Amino acid sequence: MAHTEGGFTVTAQESKVFTKPAEFELAPNDNCLTMMLAQCEKHPDQTFFSRPEGTNWVEVTGKEFAEQVRAVAKGIVANGVEQGDRVVLMGESSYEWALLDYAIWAAGAASVPVYPSSSTHQVQWIVEDSGAKLAITDTEANRQRYDHLVLREDGTPPLQDSPSQLKRSLSFATGAVGALTTDGREVEDSVIDERISKLQHDDLASLVYTSGTTGRPKGCILTHLVWASQAKALLTNPIGHLINDKTGTHYMTILPLAHVLARSVALASSMGAAHQAHWSDMRTLTLALQRFEPEMLLGVPRVYEKVRDGAYNKAAESSDFSARTFLEAEKVAIEYSKAMDTGERLSLRTRVRHKIFDRLVYKKLRDAVGGQASLAISGGSAISTDLLHFFRGMGIPIYEGYGLTETAAAACVNYPGGTKIGTVGKPNNGYSVKINKDGEICFKGDGVFKGYWNNEEATNEALVDGWFVTGDLGEIDDEGYVKITGRKKELIVTAGGKNISPGPLEDILRSDKLISQAVVVGDGKPFVSVLVTIDEEELKRWRKQNNMGERPLKELVKTPELRAAVQDVVNEANKTVSHAEEIKKFRILTNDLTEENGEITATMKVKRNVVLENYAKQIERLYR
């Protein structure tokens, strides 16, 4: 029996099933490529992209972009790529990445996005498992990582027993776009027209390999229907109002486009005729934001933490008074935001202080990200609730959503007029959500993947009766808001038999400006402990405040002052759990977790199994 609650279709089963009916229809030939090309034809002289060149932006109109997509697609065809073949695309977020993404589809092929941070072993696995015919990278150094996989002139693999089918590798740095354009000069337009016309909803659009936090990456089969459904869901959700209500909205992504969230928002932006820019250098991010003046931002939580921490550190370096002013402004912004949720009337004093701090602090922060941003989107990992309240209270609401590679990004999302901070929002248009008997969040809908490439066993485990079982533990309230409470596979079972989800504790610890990463341990142990790393920028301020000079971290970890500072953070986290779940010991690591060591993904997710292996000795010492 189904009924409607607050715009959702609710079905009573083992738990409530919340379904948000799709507010759009897709014709058989509708996909992200054809819908983007339609916008380019409708707005030929409008700027669709800005790409950096020196210290300036070079604008690319809809007509120019459509022509470049077609020219590069011809080059891909000229290199022997057939309808349905796979093409690897490796690189940071850039205009060239976006161009190649569409060109691969226009050639009738499927893209295989690869993070530049991937190990050589992962690169080889992805090339061999996907059967990719062509690889295109950003830098020449990244291109060289494919040399040992490119077939010889006689068609034999360079590695003994390697199933690689890679015919060629190119890089943007050495003219990949120009080379492909030249290669395709003899290919007729009719060839591209035919390949585009043959694209069907059930055809493979992308093989997106999971980040591998729990082992070898698996290739998620994302069809053209999956991507089109996700992009249209974002456009028709209130969170897409900036793109859907008008053309030309300035949008900047700071996430790698290999990440499904960055890509889905970018695809939706093109389908809404927005004006896009990409940036990947965190050192010059502030300058890029001020030059481009985006109205909408997309980044991982660490981006927003850096904005906040950078402003605080700048104030602290100025004077103690400025530091105290910033902290007071932050407190007022959080209080102001929380009142939006509770409906509580703020005191006259708080309202006056909020106006004062808007001039003294908040405006400077808004100017630091270009001065025009009216909303931001966060994805990739959990974000601190205080950080969400702070940004909303100072005028830039950050909307947190939830999804996985298997759901092509946002299966749930908070949005303007429908936000509960502390949740990941309601189901997106066209998605259904429920909690199964094991407490796991499950999704169904056209935006859900079709299985894992060459891995029937994993597919059968992940897709149960048409539902994708995420492995994340959660709850759904009566209004359909989803809350993440932990991860099933990461549950810690202490020697006393207590089940503990480390995620919430780690989120609280990481929300402190001094802590960069936190990994809770204790599986099979008598009590819970944690490994923590220290934020490099905040450590500079802490040294100065505590008269520690330039003493290196390896010395500071033994000092009672730093240990007391970390203990204070641990104590705050312990207030949220029972005595049996409390963190009893901690160890401060002398280096941060890094992608290079395989300890975190490109979106800052901790690879728990790798960390436990790399720091086994340090963990052992905690239990001596």
Residue pairs with C-beta under 8 A, 6 or more apart in sequence:
1 11
1 12
2 9
2 10
2 11
3 9
3 10
4 10
5 478
5 479
5 480
6 479
6 480
7 20
8 18
8 19
8 20
8 426
8 427
8 480
9 18
9 19
9 20
9 21
10 16
10 17
10 18
10 19
10 480
11 17
11 19
13 434
14 434
14 436
14 437
15 434
15 435
15 436
15 476
16 434
16 476
17 432
17 433
17 434
18 426
18 427
18 432
18 433
18 434
18 476
18 480
19 427
19 431
19 432
19 433
20 426
20 427
20 428
20 429
20 430
20 431
20 432
20 480
21 429
21 430
22 229
22 232
22 233
22 236
22 429
22 430
22 446
23 236
23 429
24 232
24 233
24 235
24 236
24 429
24 430
26 201
26 225
26 228
26 229
26 232
28 200
28 201
29 197
29 199
30 228
31 105
31 199
31 201
31 205
31 224
31 225
31 227
31 228
32 102
32 105
32 205
32 224
32 227
32 228
32 231
32 267
32 270
32 271
33 102
33 105
33 106
33 196
33 199
34 196
34 199
35 228
35 231
35 271
36 102
36 267
36 270
36 271
37 66
37 69
39 48
39 62
39 247
39 270
39 271
39 272
39 273
40 48
40 62
40 63
40 65
40 66
41 62
41 66
42 62
42 273
43 62
43 247
43 273
44 61
44 62
44 63
45 61
45 62
45 63
46 61
46 62
46 247
46 248
46 273
46 275
47 59
47 60
47 61
47 248
47 275
48 60
48 61
48 62
48 65
48 270
48 273
48 274
48 275
48 276
49 59
49 60
49 65
49 95
49 98
49 275
49 276
49 277
50 57
50 58
50 59
50 60
50 95
50 275
50 276
50 277
50 292
51 57
51 58
51 60
51 94
51 95
51 96
51 277
51 278
52 58
52 277
52 279
52 288
57 277
57 291
57 292
60 68
60 95
62 273
65 99
68 99
68 103
68 177
68 181
69 99
69 102
69 103
69 106
70 103
70 106
70 189
70 192
71 180
71 181
71 184
72 99
72 100
72 103
72 106
72 177
72 180
72 181
72 184
73 103
73 104
73 106
73 107
73 184
73 192
73 195
74 107
74 180
74 181
74 183
74 184
74 185
74 187
74 191
74 192
75 103
75 179
75 180
75 181
75 182
75 183
75 184
75 187
76 87
76 103
76 104
76 107
76 109
76 134
76 180
76 184
77 107
77 108
77 184
77 187
77 191
77 192
77 195
78 180
78 183
78 184
78 186
78 187
79 133
79 134
79 167
79 168
79 180
79 183
80 133
80 167
81 87
81 107
81 108
81 109
81 133
81 134
82 108
82 109
82 133
83 108
83 109
83 195
83 198
84 108
84 109
84 110
84 203
84 204
85 108
85 109
85 110
85 131
85 132
85 133
85 134
86 109
86 110
86 111
86 112
86 130
86 131
86 132
86 133
86 204
86 207
87 100
87 104
87 107
87 109
87 110
87 111
87 112
87 132
87 133
87 134
87 135
87 136
88 111
88 112
88 114
88 126
88 127
88 130
88 132
88 134
88 135
88 136
88 146
88 166
89 97
89 100
89 101
89 104
89 111
89 112
89 113
89 114
89 136
89 258
90 113
90 114
90 115
90 116
90 118
90 123
90 135
90 136
90 137
90 138
90 142
90 258
91 97
91 116
91 136
91 137
91 138
91 139
91 142
91 172
91 256
91 257
91 258
92 116
92 138
92 256
92 280
93 253
93 254
93 255
93 256
93 257
93 262
93 278
93 279
93 280
94 138
94 172
94 257
94 278
94 280
95 278
96 138
96 172
96 176
96 177
97 138
97 257
97 278
98 257
98 266
98 270
98 276
98 278
99 177
100 111
100 136
100 176
100 177
101 111
101 257
101 263
102 270
103 180
104 110
104 111
105 111
105 196
105 199
105 205
105 224
106 192
106 195
106 196
107 192
107 195
108 195
108 196
108 198
108 199
109 133
110 203
110 204
110 205
110 206
110 207
111 205
111 206
111 207
112 126
112 130
112 132
112 206
112 207
112 208
112 209
112 219
113 206
113 208
113 209
113 257
113 258
113 263
114 122
114 123
114 126
114 209
114 258
115 211
115 256
115 258
115 601
115 602
116 137
116 138
116 139
116 142
116 256
116 602
117 595
117 596
117 601
117 602
118 126
119 598
120 145
122 209
122 212
122 217
123 145
123 146
123 149
124 148
124 149
124 162
124 164
125 216
125 217
126 132
126 209
126 217
126 219
127 135
127 146
127 149
127 164
127 166
128 149
128 162
128 163
128 164
129 219
129 453
129 454
130 207
130 219
130 453
131 163
131 165
132 165
132 166
133 165
133 166
133 167
134 166
134 167
134 168
134 169
134 170
135 143
135 146
135 149
135 150
135 166
135 168
135 169
135 170
136 169
136 170
136 171
136 172
136 176
137 143
137 145
137 146
137 169
137 170
137 171
137 172
137 176
138 171
138 172
138 173
139 171
139 172
139 173
140 171
140 173
140 174
142 171
143 169
143 170
143 171
143 173
143 174
146 166
146 169
147 158
147 169
148 158
148 159
149 157
149 158
149 159
149 162
149 164
149 166
150 158
150 164
150 166
150 167
150 168
150 169
151 157
151 158
151 164
151 165
151 166
151 167
152 158
157 163
157 164
158 164
170 176
170 179
170 180
199 224
200 224
201 223
201 224
201 225
201 228
202 223
202 224
202 225
203 223
203 224
204 221
204 222
204 223
205 222
205 223
205 224
205 226
205 227
206 222
206 227
207 219
207 220
207 221
207 222
207 453
208 219
208 220
208 222
208 258
208 260
208 405
209 217
209 218
209 219
209 220
209 405
210 217
210 218
210 220
210 405
210 406
211 217
211 405
211 601
211 602
211 603
211 605
211 607
212 601
212 607
213 601
213 605
213 606
213 607
213 608
213 609
214 489
214 607
214 608
214 609
215 609
218 452
218 453
218 455
218 458
219 452
219 453
219 454
219 455
220 405
220 406
220 449
220 452
220 453
221 449
221 450
221 451
221 452
221 453
222 260
222 408
222 449
222 450
223 450
225 446
226 408
226 446
226 447
226 448
226 449
226 450
227 264
227 267
227 408
229 408
229 430
229 445
229 446
229 447
230 264
230 267
230 268
230 407
230 408
230 409
230 410
230 428
230 447
231 264
231 267
231 268
231 271
232 268
232 271
232 429
232 430
233 410
233 428
233 429
233 430
233 431
233 447
234 240
234 264
234 265
234 268
234 410
234 413
234 428
235 243
235 244
235 268
235 271
235 272
236 244
236 429
237 413
237 415
237 428
237 429
238 415
238 416
238 417
238 418
239 375
239 377
239 399
239 401
239 413
239 414
239 415
239 416
240 268
240 272
241 416
242 249
242 251
242 274
242 295
242 296
242 374
242 375
243 249
243 251
243 268
243 269
243 272
243 274
243 296
244 272
247 272
247 273
247 274
248 273
248 274
248 275
249 269
249 272
249 274
249 275
249 295
249 296
250 274
250 275
250 277
250 292
250 293
250 294
250 295
250 296
250 372
251 265
251 269
251 274
251 275
251 276
251 277
251 294
251 295
251 296
251 297
251 298
252 276
252 277
252 278
252 279
252 288
252 289
252 292
252 294
252 296
252 297
252 298
253 262
253 265
253 266
253 276
253 277
253 278
253 279
253 298
253 299
254 279
254 280
254 282
254 285
254 297
254 298
254 299
254 300
254 303
255 261
255 262
255 298
255 299
255 300
255 379
255 380
255 603
256 262
256 280
256 602
256 603
257 263
257 266
257 278
258 602
259 379
259 380
259 602
259 603
260 403
260 404
260 405
260 408
260 409
261 298
261 377
261 379
261 380
261 401
261 403
261 409
261 410
262 298
263 409
264 408
264 409
264 410
265 298
265 377
265 409
266 276
269 276
270 276
277 288
277 292
277 294
279 285
279 288
279 289
281 288
282 303
282 306
285 303
285 306
286 310
286 368
286 369
289 297
289 368
289 369
289 370
290 367
290 368
290 369
290 370
290 371
291 370
292 370
293 370
293 371
293 372
294 369
294 370
294 372
294 373
295 372
295 373
295 374
295 375
296 373
296 374
296 375
296 376
296 377
297 303
297 369
297 373
297 375
297 376
297 377
297 396
298 376
298 377
298 379
299 376
299 377
299 378
300 378
300 379
300 380
300 381
300 603
300 604
301 378
301 380
301 381
301 382
301 383
301 384
301 387
301 604
302 604
304 376
304 378
304 383
304 387
304 391
304 398
305 384
305 387
305 513
307 365
307 368
307 369
308 330
308 365
308 387
308 390
308 391
308 513
309 513
309 535
309 537
309 538
310 368
310 537
311 326
311 361
311 364
311 365
311 368
312 323
312 326
312 327
312 330
312 513
313 537
313 538
313 540
313 541
315 322
315 323
315 325
315 326
316 322
316 323
316 326
316 541
316 545
317 541
325 357
325 360
325 361
326 361
328 353
328 357
329 357
329 360
329 361
329 362
329 394
330 390
332 350
332 353
332 354
332 357
332 393
333 354
333 357
333 362
333 389
333 390
333 392
333 393
333 394
334 386
334 389
334 390
334 393
335 346
335 350
335 393
336 346
336 350
336 354
336 393
337 388
337 389
337 390
337 392
337 393
337 421
338 344
338 389
339 345
339 346
340 392
341 420
341 421
346 354
354 393
357 394
358 394
358 395
361 394
362 394
362 395
365 394
365 396
366 373
366 394
366 395
366 396
369 396
373 396
374 396
375 396
375 397
375 398
375 399
375 416
376 391
376 396
376 397
376 398
376 399
377 398
377 399
377 401
378 388
378 398
378 399
378 400
378 401
379 400
379 401
379 403
379 409
379 410
379 603
380 603
380 604
380 605
381 603
381 604
381 605
382 484
382 503
382 507
383 398
383 400
384 507
384 510
384 511
385 421
385 422
385 511
386 511
387 398
387 511
388 397
388 398
388 400
388 421
389 421
391 397
391 398
392 398
392 421
397 416
397 419
399 413
399 414
399 415
399 416
399 419
399 425
400 413
400 414
400 421
400 424
400 425
401 409
401 410
401 411
401 412
401 413
401 414
401 424
401 425
401 428
402 410
402 411
402 412
402 413
402 424
402 425
402 482
402 484
403 409
403 410
403 411
403 412
403 428
404 411
404 470
405 449
406 448
406 449
406 462
406 468
406 470
407 431
407 443
407 445
407 447
407 448
407 449
407 468
408 447
408 448
408 449
410 428
411 427
411 428
411 431
411 433
411 443
411 445
411 447
411 448
412 424
412 425
412 426
412 427
412 428
412 431
412 433
412 482
413 424
413 425
413 426
413 428
414 420
414 421
414 423
414 424
414 425
414 426
415 425
418 425
418 426
419 425
420 477
420 479
420 481
422 483
423 477
423 481
423 482
423 483
424 481
424 482
424 483
424 484
425 481
425 482
426 479
426 480
426 481
426 482
427 433
427 443
427 480
427 482
428 447
430 445
430 446
430 447
431 443
431 444
431 445
431 447
431 448
432 443
432 444
432 445
433 441
433 442
433 443
433 476
433 480
433 482
434 441
434 442
434 467
434 476
435 441
435 442
435 474
435 475
435 476
436 442
436 464
436 467
436 469
438 488
439 473
439 474
439 485
439 488
440 469
440 470
440 471
440 472
440 473
440 474
440 488
441 470
441 472
441 473
441 474
441 482
441 484
442 464
442 467
442 468
442 469
442 470
443 467
443 468
443 470
444 466
444 467
444 468
448 468
449 468
451 459
451 462
451 463
452 458
452 459
452 462
461 469
462 468
462 469
463 469
471 487
471 488
471 489
472 484
472 486
472 487
472 488
473 484
473 485
473 486
473 487
473 488
473 501
474 482
474 483
474 484
474 485
475 482
475 483
475 485
476 482
476 483
477 483
484 503
485 501
485 503
485 504
486 501
486 502
486 503
486 504
487 501
487 503
490 501
490 502
490 503
490 608
491 499
491 500
491 501
492 499
492 500
492 501
492 502
492 520
492 521
492 522
492 523
492 528
493 499
493 500
493 523
493 524
494 500
494 522
494 523
494 524
494 525
494 526
494 527
494 528
494 580
495 524
495 525
495 526
496 526
496 580
498 580
498 581
500 520
500 522
500 528
500 577
500 581
502 519
502 520
502 521
504 576
504 577
505 518
505 520
505 528
505 530
505 573
505 576
505 577
505 581
505 583
506 518
506 519
506 520
506 530
506 606
508 572
508 573
508 576
509 515
509 518
509 530
509 532
509 569
509 570
509 573
510 516
510 517
510 518
512 569
512 572
513 535
513 538
514 534
514 535
514 538
514 539
514 542
514 565
514 566
514 569
515 532
515 533
515 534
515 535
515 566
515 569
516 532
516 533
516 534
516 535
516 536
516 592
516 593
517 532
517 533
517 592
517 593
517 600
517 606
518 530
518 531
518 532
518 533
519 530
519 531
519 532
519 593
519 606
519 608
519 611
519 612
520 528
520 529
520 530
520 583
521 528
521 529
521 530
521 531
521 612
521 619
521 622
522 528
522 529
525 623
526 623
527 582
527 584
527 585
528 581
528 582
528 583
528 584
529 583
529 584
529 585
529 586
529 587
529 619
529 622
529 623
530 570
530 583
530 585
530 586
530 587
531 586
531 587
531 589
531 611
531 615
531 618
531 619
532 566
532 586
532 587
532 588
532 589
533 588
533 589
533 591
533 592
533 593
534 553
534 562
534 588
534 592
536 592
539 553
539 556
542 548
542 562
542 565
543 549
543 550
543 551
543 556
546 561
548 556
548 559
548 561
553 590
553 591
554 590
556 562
557 563
557 588
557 589
557 590
562 588
563 588
566 586
566 588
567 586
570 583
570 586
573 583
574 582
574 583
585 622
587 618
587 619
587 621
587 622
589 615
589 618
593 599
593 600
593 606
593 611
594 600
595 601
595 602
597 610
597 614
598 607
598 610
599 606
599 607
599 610
599 611
599 614
600 606
600 607
601 607
612 619
